[in-house]
Amino acid sequence: MPALEIRPGARTVEGFVVPVPRIRRLAACCLGLLALTAARAQVASPPPSLYGEVKGTTYVAPGARFRMTIPVLPELGGQIHDTENVVTFDDPVSTHVSVACFPLDLSNKWELDTRGTRDYLEYFFKEFVFPDFAQRFPGSANEASLYSPQLRDGALFVFSLLPGGSAFESRTSVLESAPASPAVAKRGTLLFVQNGCIFILTAELAERVTQRSAFQKTPAQENEILRARLVELANRLQVPTPKPARPAR
């Protein structure tokens, strides 16, 4: 899949602050927005608008490729950041999630048809998502993966450890002073294909950073928390039904 370049240009809705990052390749859709957390207090002038739309409590992606119930509240510091292909929702307490949606080009359709769903999703994560994790956060590693054939007709979960990759690093720990070195963030990624697009959903396990040593969970327990949160995020997502092809005349 060709590299993707998104030029600077903020898009915001009143009550939500939306700085827009650079994405140098498709993999960056999952991480490109992490660096924006530090800019939460900034408001563009004049007030811009989102690439997508907010209708009540629903976010509608550009081109109506999907819609979803917004998982954060502006009155609690919730923000929406989006580009033409990626939307991130976060708040200063416990939420940092993103949804990316990219139409499959011919080469990726061929890879999907040739490999099958599970192998294609593993290939896509390995080739496009994880390399960006590793480049941005040296020492990144994948802890475990899980394939669910029932979810969205086939979905892949991957759980990754990202040294210095937390959106909550600047938040003071509730129980102890911040360590000298950055925390190791844990992030779950959920990938599936629907309606000719690949969806990449991500969520950070905020408690690892905000609670630090007070958060006592095994890796398997952490993975289950992230899995449940990603499933809940996916359940908020509505993807339009493909239009039937017109019969040939």
Secondary structure, 3 states (H helix, E strand, C coil): CCCCCCCCCCCCECCECCCCCCCCCHHHHCCCCHHHHHHCCCCCCCCCCCCCEEECCEEECHHHCCEEECCCCHHHCCEEEECCCEEEEECCCCCEEEEEEEECCHHHHHHHHHHCHHHHHHHHHHHHHHHHHHHHCCCCEEEEEEEECCHHHCEEEEEEEEECCCCCCCCCCCCCCCCCCCCEEEEEEEEEEECCEEEEEEEECCHHHHCHHHCCCCHHHHHHHHHHHHHHHHHCEECCCCCCCCCCC
